[in-house]
Amino acid sequence: MLQADPSGFSSFWGQLAVALMLLVVVIMLWRRFLNQRNK
């Protein structure tokens, strides 16, 4: 799955997917933190 791609296209999309997943996790944790603080 982690094969060297000469064009670097798949690696770019792989990094983009990881960045999006991290962003979603951060947003979920941030909203949960705000909800706990508002109570």
HELIX and SHEET records of a PDB file:
HELIX    1   1 PHE A    9  ASN A   38  1                                  30    
END                                                                             
